[in-house]
Amino acid sequence: MKTTTTMDPPITLGLPLSGPAPVPGCGVCGALARQRTDYTTAGNPSRATDCSVEIRNHPHKGGTP
C-alpha cells in the first residue's frame, strides 16, 4: 500500500483589526488609548496591542464595554 503525503496550503491572514475605541468619559480607557498612541509612535506594536486588549476587556457599568 502506497502512502501519499502532501503539505497543507499556506495560511492567508487578513489585515489586523483596528484598535477599539475608548468609552467616552472613562478615564482608564482614555489613558490606555493615549498609551497605545505613544507605543505606536515609538515603534512598539506589541505594547500598543496590549493596550487595545485592555481597552476591549475593561469592564463598564451596565455591561457595556
ZAMI-249588 format. One record per atom (N, C-alpha, C): atom name; x, y, z; chain; residue number from 1. Coordinates in steps of 0.02 Angstrom, whole numbers. Layout:
<pts>
+------+--------+--------+--------+-------+------+
: name :      X :      Y :      Z : chain : resi :
+------+--------+--------+--------+-------+------+
:   CA :      X :      Y :      Z :     A :  NUM :
...
+------+--------+--------+--------+-------+------+
</pts>
This chain:
<pts>
+------+--------+--------+--------+-------+------+
: name :      X :      Y :      Z : chain : resi :
+------+--------+--------+--------+-------+------+
:    N :     42 :    -59 :      0 :     A :    1 :
:   CA :      0 :      0 :      0 :     A :    1 :
:    C :     45 :     62 :      0 :     A :    1 :
:    N :     33 :    107 :    -47 :     A :    2 :
:   CA :     73 :    167 :    -53 :     A :    2 :
:    C :     39 :    226 :    -18 :     A :    2 :
:    N :     78 :    262 :     24 :     A :    3 :
:   CA :     52 :    320 :     60 :     A :    3 :
:    C :     77 :    383 :     27 :     A :    3 :
:    N :     30 :    429 :     13 :     A :    4 :
:   CA :     49 :    493 :    -17 :     A :    4 :
:    C :     41 :    547 :     36 :     A :    4 :
:    N :     92 :    587 :     44 :     A :    5 :
:   CA :     89 :    642 :     92 :     A :    5 :
:    C :     95 :    708 :     55 :     A :    5 :
:    N :     57 :    756 :     78 :     A :    6 :
:   CA :     61 :    823 :     48 :     A :    6 :
:    C :     60 :    875 :    104 :     A :    6 :
:    N :     84 :    933 :     87 :     A :    7 :
:   CA :     83 :    988 :    135 :     A :    7 :
:    C :     17 :   1026 :    130 :     A :    7 :
:    N :     -4 :   1055 :    186 :     A :    8 :
:   CA :    -63 :   1098 :    185 :     A :    8 :
:    C :    -46 :   1162 :    147 :     A :    8 :
:    N :    -97 :   1194 :    117 :     A :    9 :
:   CA :    -83 :   1257 :     84 :     A :    9 :
:    C :    -63 :   1310 :    135 :     A :    9 :
:    N :    -30 :   1364 :    113 :     A :   10 :
:   CA :     -9 :   1416 :    160 :     A :   10 :
:    C :    -70 :   1451 :    191 :     A :   10 :
:    N :    -60 :   1477 :    250 :     A :   11 :
:   CA :   -113 :   1513 :    285 :     A :   11 :
:    C :   -113 :   1585 :    259 :     A :   11 :
:    N :   -173 :   1610 :    245 :     A :   12 :
:   CA :   -180 :   1679 :    222 :     A :   12 :
:    C :   -212 :   1719 :    278 :     A :   12 :
:    N :   -176 :   1770 :    301 :     A :   13 :
:   CA :   -202 :   1812 :    355 :     A :   13 :
:    C :   -227 :   1878 :    327 :     A :   13 :
:    N :   -281 :   1903 :    357 :     A :   14 :
:   CA :   -308 :   1968 :    337 :     A :   14 :
:    C :   -270 :   2024 :    371 :     A :   14 :
:    N :   -291 :   2085 :    356 :     A :   15 :
:   CA :   -261 :   2142 :    388 :     A :   15 :
:    C :   -279 :   2143 :    462 :     A :   15 :
:    N :   -236 :   2170 :    505 :     A :   16 :
:   CA :   -253 :   2172 :    576 :     A :   16 :
:    C :   -313 :   2217 :    589 :     A :   16 :
:    N :   -350 :   2201 :    640 :     A :   17 :
:   CA :   -408 :   2241 :    659 :     A :   17 :
:    C :   -385 :   2308 :    686 :     A :   17 :
:    N :   -426 :   2358 :    676 :     A :   18 :
:   CA :   -409 :   2423 :    705 :     A :   18 :
:    C :   -422 :   2419 :    781 :     A :   18 :
:    N :   -389 :   2462 :    817 :     A :   19 :
:   CA :   -396 :   2461 :    890 :     A :   19 :
:    C :   -465 :   2483 :    911 :     A :   19 :
:    N :   -488 :   2457 :    968 :     A :   20 :
:   CA :   -554 :   2476 :    992 :     A :   20 :
:    C :   -555 :   2549 :   1016 :     A :   20 :
:    N :   -612 :   2581 :   1009 :     A :   21 :
:   CA :   -619 :   2650 :   1031 :     A :   21 :
:    C :   -629 :   2651 :   1107 :     A :   21 :
:    N :   -598 :   2699 :   1141 :     A :   22 :
:   CA :   -609 :   2704 :   1214 :     A :   22 :
:    C :   -680 :   2727 :   1227 :     A :   22 :
:    N :   -709 :   2704 :   1283 :     A :   23 :
:   CA :   -776 :   2725 :   1302 :     A :   23 :
:    C :   -773 :   2798 :   1323 :     A :   23 :
:    N :   -816 :   2841 :   1293 :     A :   24 :
:   CA :   -815 :   2912 :   1311 :     A :   24 :
:    C :   -826 :   2922 :   1387 :     A :   24 :
:    N :   -786 :   2965 :   1416 :     A :   25 :
:   CA :   -793 :   2980 :   1487 :     A :   25 :
:    C :   -758 :   2932 :   1534 :     A :   25 :
:    N :   -729 :   2879 :   1508 :     A :   26 :
:   CA :   -693 :   2831 :   1550 :     A :   26 :
:    C :   -619 :   2850 :   1553 :     A :   26 :
:    N :   -595 :   2868 :   1612 :     A :   27 :
:   CA :   -526 :   2888 :   1620 :     A :   27 :
:    C :   -477 :   2833 :   1605 :     A :   27 :
:    N :   -494 :   2771 :   1624 :     A :   28 :
:   CA :   -449 :   2715 :   1612 :     A :   28 :
:    C :   -442 :   2702 :   1537 :     A :   28 :
:    N :   -498 :   2701 :   1501 :     A :   29 :
:   CA :   -496 :   2690 :   1429 :     A :   29 :
:    C :   -458 :   2746 :   1394 :     A :   29 :
:    N :   -469 :   2808 :   1417 :     A :   30 :
:   CA :   -435 :   2865 :   1387 :     A :   30 :
:    C :   -359 :   2860 :   1397 :     A :   30 :
:    N :   -338 :   2842 :   1457 :     A :   31 :
:   CA :   -267 :   2836 :   1471 :     A :   31 :
:    C :   -236 :   2780 :   1429 :     A :   31 :
:    N :   -272 :   2724 :   1422 :     A :   32 :
:   CA :   -246 :   2669 :   1382 :     A :   32 :
:    C :   -242 :   2688 :   1309 :     A :   32 :
:    N :   -289 :   2727 :   1284 :     A :   33 :
:   CA :   -287 :   2749 :   1215 :     A :   33 :
:    C :   -227 :   2795 :   1203 :     A :   33 :
:    N :   -212 :   2839 :   1251 :     A :   34 :
:   CA :   -153 :   2882 :   1244 :     A :   34 :
:    C :    -89 :   2841 :   1245 :     A :   34 :
:    N :    -86 :   2792 :   1290 :     A :   35 :
:   CA :    -27 :   2748 :   1293 :     A :   35 :
:    C :    -19 :   2709 :   1228 :     A :   35 :
:    N :    -75 :   2686 :   1201 :     A :   36 :
:   CA :    -73 :   2648 :   1137 :     A :   36 :
:    C :    -43 :   2692 :   1082 :     A :   36 :
:    N :    -65 :   2755 :   1079 :     A :   37 :
:   CA :    -38 :   2801 :   1030 :     A :   37 :
:    C :     37 :   2812 :   1040 :     A :   37 :
:    N :     57 :   2821 :   1103 :     A :   38 :
:   CA :    128 :   2831 :   1118 :     A :   38 :
:    C :    170 :   2770 :   1097 :     A :   38 :
:    N :    145 :   2710 :   1113 :     A :   39 :
:   CA :    182 :   2649 :   1095 :     A :   39 :
:    C :    185 :   2640 :   1019 :     A :   39 :
:    N :    131 :   2657 :    985 :     A :   40 :
:   CA :    130 :   2651 :    912 :     A :   40 :
:    C :    181 :   2699 :    882 :     A :   40 :
:    N :    182 :   2760 :    907 :     A :   41 :
:   CA :    229 :   2811 :    882 :     A :   41 :
:    C :    301 :   2790 :    896 :     A :   41 :
:    N :    312 :   2758 :    954 :     A :   42 :
:   CA :    380 :   2737 :    974 :     A :   42 :
:    C :    401 :   2673 :    938 :     A :   42 :
:    N :    357 :   2643 :    898 :     A :   43 :
:   CA :    375 :   2582 :    861 :     A :   43 :
:    C :    372 :   2519 :    903 :     A :   43 :
:    N :    326 :   2518 :    952 :     A :   44 :
:   CA :    318 :   2459 :    995 :     A :   44 :
:    C :    248 :   2431 :    986 :     A :   44 :
:    N :    235 :   2394 :    930 :     A :   45 :
:   CA :    168 :   2369 :    916 :     A :   45 :
:    C :    143 :   2318 :    967 :     A :   45 :
:    N :    188 :   2282 :    999 :     A :   46 :
:   CA :    167 :   2233 :   1049 :     A :   46 :
:    C :    133 :   2267 :   1108 :     A :   46 :
:    N :    164 :   2320 :   1134 :     A :   47 :
:   CA :    135 :   2357 :   1190 :     A :   47 :
:    C :     71 :   2392 :   1168 :     A :   47 :
:    N :     69 :   2418 :   1106 :     A :   48 :
:   CA :      8 :   2450 :   1081 :     A :   48 :
:    C :    -49 :   2400 :   1079 :     A :   48 :
:    N :    -35 :   2339 :   1058 :     A :   49 :
:   CA :    -86 :   2286 :   1056 :     A :   49 :
:    C :   -109 :   2269 :   1127 :     A :   49 :
:    N :    -63 :   2268 :   1175 :     A :   50 :
:   CA :    -82 :   2256 :   1244 :     A :   50 :
:    C :   -133 :   2308 :   1268 :     A :   50 :
:    N :   -122 :   2371 :   1250 :     A :   51 :
:   CA :   -168 :   2425 :   1269 :     A :   51 :
:    C :   -236 :   2414 :   1237 :     A :   51 :
:    N :   -238 :   2393 :   1174 :     A :   52 :
:   CA :   -301 :   2379 :   1140 :     A :   52 :
:    C :   -340 :   2323 :   1175 :     A :   52 :
:    N :   -304 :   2272 :   1195 :     A :   53 :
:   CA :   -336 :   2216 :   1231 :     A :   53 :
:    C :   -365 :   2241 :   1297 :     A :   53 :
:    N :   -327 :   2283 :   1333 :     A :   54 :
:   CA :   -352 :   2310 :   1396 :     A :   54 :
:    C :   -415 :   2353 :   1386 :     A :   54 :
:    N :   -414 :   2394 :   1333 :     A :   55 :
:   CA :   -473 :   2435 :   1319 :     A :   55 :
:    C :   -533 :   2390 :   1303 :     A :   55 :
:    N :   -522 :   2340 :   1263 :     A :   56 :
:   CA :   -577 :   2295 :   1242 :     A :   56 :
:    C :   -605 :   2257 :   1303 :     A :   56 :
:    N :   -563 :   2239 :   1350 :     A :   57 :
:   CA :   -585 :   2199 :   1407 :     A :   57 :
:    C :   -603 :   2239 :   1469 :     A :   57 :
:    N :   -594 :   2305 :   1467 :     A :   58 :
:   CA :   -608 :   2346 :   1525 :     A :   58 :
:    C :   -683 :   2347 :   1540 :     A :   58 :
:    N :   -703 :   2327 :   1601 :     A :   59 :
:   CA :   -775 :   2323 :   1617 :     A :   59 :
:    C :   -805 :   2393 :   1629 :     A :   59 :
:    N :   -868 :   2401 :   1611 :     A :   60 :
:   CA :   -905 :   2462 :   1624 :     A :   60 :
:    C :   -973 :   2444 :   1653 :     A :   60 :
:    N :  -1000 :   2488 :   1692 :     A :   61 :
:   CA :  -1066 :   2476 :   1723 :     A :   61 :
:    C :  -1118 :   2466 :   1669 :     A :   61 :
:    N :  -1164 :   2422 :   1682 :     A :   62 :
:   CA :  -1218 :   2408 :   1635 :     A :   62 :
:    C :  -1198 :   2357 :   1582 :     A :   62 :
:    N :  -1138 :   2330 :   1588 :     A :   63 :
:   CA :  -1117 :   2278 :   1541 :     A :   63 :
:    C :  -1096 :   2304 :   1473 :     A :   63 :
:    N :  -1092 :   2370 :   1465 :     A :   64 :
:   CA :  -1073 :   2398 :   1401 :     A :   64 :
:    C :   -998 :   2410 :   1401 :     A :   64 :
:    N :   -962 :   2376 :   1356 :     A :   65 :
:   CA :   -889 :   2387 :   1354 :     A :   65 :
:    C :   -871 :   2455 :   1326 :     A :   65 :
+------+--------+--------+--------+-------+------+
</pts>
